[in-house]
Amino acid sequence: MTDEQTPAEDVAFEADDAAQEIEALQLEVAALKDQALRFAAEAENTKRRAEREMNDARAYAIQKFARDLLGVADNLSRATAHSPRESQDAAVSNFIIGVEMTEKELQSAFERNGLKKIDPGKGEKFDPHLHQAVMEQPSDEVAAGGVIQVLQAGYELMGRLVRPAMVAVAAKGSTGPDAPAEPTAAPNPYASNGADTGGSFDTKA
């Protein structure tokens, strides 16, 4: 303290220094907090990117192998669909059960590895992202644009389409239960209703 400063002036000067120091510390804390939030966001983005790249690598690694197995799944599906289920021969029945169990286990292995079967039900709306229409035919059971029959099941791997489902689609004009009703024509007020409206007016007084 100089000889010219009074005790009150000295206290005010020290208080001003303290306020400036507190303000500087608050700014530094805010900057560090902002930096920490940026680092946390960047770390989260890096984590998500790494997970996405890992899933992509895994999907691409098994995609070719999965495609090769789809033919096996198709053959097993056809075998079970056309198997003589009413056979009285015990050996034949056991063989059919074995084939069905093999197909079920193969589908379970697909699902465990992210390979999901695309098998739309009858009447389900055609989805161009998942289905491929190989034929159109009129139907009185399915509305136009609905799936009539699945000719070959499709598959997607971790959200990526591996093979679309081959389907038959109800053609335009099909009269399924969900088909929109035909619009009813509004009555024409000027149409003849059977009365004789063609006579001339009598203009005589």
C-alpha positions as CSV (number, residue, x, y, z in Angstrom):
1,M,0.0,0.0,0.0
2,T,1.4,3.5,-0.9
3,D,1.3,6.4,1.4
4,E,-1.4,8.1,-0.8
5,Q,-3.9,5.1,-0.4
6,T,-6.3,5.0,2.5
7,P,-7.3,1.7,4.1
8,A,-10.7,1.8,2.4
9,E,-9.1,2.4,-1.1
10,D,-6.8,-0.6,-0.4
11,V,-9.7,-2.9,0.4
12,A,-11.6,-1.8,-2.7
13,F,-8.5,-2.4,-4.8
14,E,-8.0,-5.9,-3.4
15,A,-11.8,-6.7,-3.9
16,D,-11.5,-5.6,-7.6
17,D,-8.5,-7.8,-8.1
18,A,-10.4,-10.7,-6.5
19,A,-13.5,-10.2,-8.7
20,Q,-11.3,-10.1,-11.8
21,E,-9.6,-13.3,-10.7
22,I,-13.0,-15.0,-10.0
23,E,-14.3,-13.9,-13.4
24,A,-11.2,-15.3,-15.1
25,L,-11.5,-18.6,-13.3
26,Q,-15.2,-18.8,-14.2
27,L,-14.3,-18.3,-17.9
28,E,-11.6,-21.0,-17.6
29,V,-14.0,-23.4,-16.0
30,A,-16.6,-22.8,-18.7
31,A,-14.0,-23.3,-21.5
32,L,-12.9,-26.6,-19.8
33,K,-16.5,-27.7,-19.4
34,D,-17.2,-27.0,-23.1
35,Q,-14.0,-28.8,-24.1
36,A,-14.9,-31.8,-21.9
37,L,-18.4,-32.0,-23.6
38,R,-16.8,-31.9,-27.0
39,F,-14.4,-34.7,-26.1
40,A,-17.3,-36.8,-24.7
41,A,-19.4,-36.2,-27.9
42,E,-16.4,-37.1,-30.1
43,A,-15.7,-40.2,-28.1
44,E,-19.4,-41.3,-28.4
45,N,-19.3,-40.7,-32.1
46,T,-16.1,-42.7,-32.4
47,K,-17.7,-45.5,-30.5
48,R,-20.8,-45.6,-32.7
49,R,-18.7,-45.4,-35.8
50,A,-16.5,-48.3,-34.6
51,E,-19.6,-50.4,-33.8
52,R,-21.1,-49.6,-37.2
53,E,-17.9,-50.5,-39.0
54,M,-17.6,-53.7,-37.0
55,N,-21.2,-54.7,-37.9
56,D,-20.5,-53.8,-41.6
57,A,-17.3,-55.9,-41.6
58,R,-19.1,-58.8,-39.9
59,A,-22.0,-58.6,-42.4
60,Y,-19.8,-58.5,-45.4
61,A,-17.7,-61.3,-44.1
62,I,-20.7,-63.7,-43.9
63,Q,-22.7,-62.4,-46.7
64,K,-21.2,-64.6,-49.4
65,F,-21.4,-67.6,-47.1
66,A,-25.0,-66.8,-46.3
67,R,-25.9,-66.6,-50.0
68,D,-24.3,-70.0,-50.6
69,L,-26.5,-71.5,-47.9
70,L,-29.7,-70.0,-49.2
71,G,-29.9,-72.7,-51.9
72,V,-29.7,-75.4,-49.1
73,A,-32.5,-73.6,-47.2
74,D,-34.6,-73.5,-50.4
75,N,-34.2,-77.2,-51.1
76,L,-35.1,-78.1,-47.5
77,S,-38.1,-75.9,-47.7
78,R,-39.3,-77.5,-50.9
79,A,-38.6,-81.0,-49.5
80,T,-40.8,-80.3,-46.4
81,A,-43.5,-78.6,-48.4
82,H,-44.0,-81.6,-50.7
83,S,-43.2,-84.4,-48.2
84,P,-45.8,-87.2,-47.8
85,R,-46.9,-86.3,-44.3
86,E,-49.6,-88.9,-44.2
87,S,-47.2,-91.8,-44.9
88,Q,-47.9,-95.0,-42.9
89,D,-44.3,-96.0,-43.2
90,A,-42.5,-95.3,-40.0
91,A,-39.1,-94.9,-41.7
92,V,-40.5,-92.4,-44.1
93,S,-42.2,-90.5,-41.3
94,N,-39.0,-90.4,-39.3
95,F,-37.1,-89.2,-42.4
96,I,-39.6,-86.3,-42.9
97,I,-39.3,-85.3,-39.2
98,G,-35.5,-85.3,-39.6
99,V,-35.7,-83.0,-42.6
100,E,-38.1,-80.7,-40.9
101,M,-35.8,-80.5,-37.8
102,T,-32.8,-79.8,-40.1
103,E,-34.7,-77.0,-41.8
104,K,-35.7,-75.5,-38.4
105,E,-32.2,-75.7,-37.1
106,L,-30.8,-74.0,-40.2
107,Q,-33.3,-71.1,-39.8
108,S,-32.3,-70.8,-36.2
109,A,-28.6,-70.6,-37.2
110,F,-29.5,-67.9,-39.7
111,E,-31.3,-65.8,-37.1
112,R,-28.5,-66.1,-34.6
113,N,-26.2,-64.7,-37.2
114,G,-28.5,-61.8,-38.2
115,L,-29.9,-63.5,-41.4
116,K,-33.7,-62.9,-41.3
117,K,-36.2,-64.7,-43.6
118,I,-38.6,-62.6,-45.6
119,D,-41.8,-64.6,-46.1
120,P,-44.8,-62.2,-46.5
121,G,-48.2,-63.6,-45.7
122,K,-51.1,-63.8,-48.2
123,G,-52.6,-60.4,-48.6
124,E,-49.6,-58.5,-47.3
125,K,-49.0,-55.3,-49.2
126,F,-46.2,-55.6,-51.8
127,D,-43.0,-53.9,-50.7
128,P,-40.6,-53.1,-53.5
129,H,-37.8,-52.8,-51.0
130,L,-38.2,-56.4,-49.9
131,H,-40.2,-58.2,-52.6
132,Q,-39.8,-58.9,-56.3
133,A,-43.0,-59.4,-58.3
134,V,-42.4,-62.2,-60.8
135,M,-46.0,-62.3,-61.9
136,E,-49.4,-60.6,-61.6
137,Q,-52.7,-62.3,-61.7
138,P,-56.3,-61.3,-60.8
139,S,-57.6,-62.5,-57.5
140,D,-60.9,-62.4,-55.7
141,E,-59.2,-63.1,-52.3
142,V,-56.5,-60.5,-52.3
143,A,-56.8,-56.8,-53.1
144,A,-54.7,-55.3,-55.9
145,G,-51.1,-54.8,-55.0
146,G,-51.2,-57.6,-52.3
147,V,-49.1,-60.7,-52.2
148,I,-51.0,-63.8,-53.4
149,Q,-48.2,-66.3,-53.1
150,V,-44.5,-66.5,-52.1
151,L,-42.6,-68.4,-54.8
152,Q,-39.2,-68.1,-53.1
153,A,-38.5,-66.7,-49.7
154,G,-36.2,-63.7,-49.4
155,Y,-33.5,-62.9,-46.8
156,E,-31.9,-59.8,-45.3
157,L,-28.7,-59.7,-43.3
158,M,-28.5,-57.2,-40.5
159,G,-30.9,-54.9,-42.3
160,R,-29.3,-55.4,-45.7
161,L,-31.3,-57.1,-48.4
162,V,-29.5,-60.3,-49.5
163,R,-32.2,-61.6,-51.7
164,P,-35.8,-60.3,-52.3
165,A,-38.8,-62.5,-51.8
166,M,-40.1,-63.7,-55.2
167,V,-43.9,-63.2,-55.1
168,A,-47.0,-63.3,-57.2
169,V,-49.0,-60.1,-56.8
170,A,-52.7,-59.4,-57.2
171,A,-53.3,-57.5,-60.5
172,K,-55.1,-54.2,-60.8
173,G,-58.8,-54.7,-60.5
174,S,-58.6,-57.6,-58.1
175,T,-61.6,-57.7,-55.8
176,G,-60.1,-58.9,-52.5
177,P,-61.7,-58.1,-49.2
178,D,-59.5,-55.0,-48.8
179,A,-60.1,-53.7,-52.3
180,P,-61.6,-50.1,-52.3
181,A,-65.2,-50.0,-53.1
182,E,-66.2,-48.9,-56.6
183,P,-67.4,-45.3,-56.5
184,T,-71.1,-44.9,-56.8
185,A,-72.2,-42.4,-59.6
186,A,-74.2,-39.5,-58.3
187,P,-77.8,-39.4,-59.7
188,N,-78.2,-37.1,-62.6
189,P,-81.1,-34.7,-61.9
190,Y,-81.6,-34.1,-65.6
191,A,-81.9,-37.8,-66.5
192,S,-85.3,-39.1,-67.5
193,N,-87.0,-41.1,-64.8
194,G,-89.6,-42.6,-67.2
195,A,-91.9,-39.6,-67.2
196,D,-92.6,-37.8,-70.4
197,T,-90.5,-34.7,-70.2
198,G,-90.2,-34.2,-73.9
199,G,-93.5,-32.4,-74.5
200,S,-93.8,-28.8,-75.6
201,F,-95.1,-26.0,-73.3
202,D,-98.4,-24.5,-74.2
203,T,-97.8,-20.9,-74.8
204,K,-101.4,-20.0,-75.4
205,A,-103.1,-17.7,-73.0
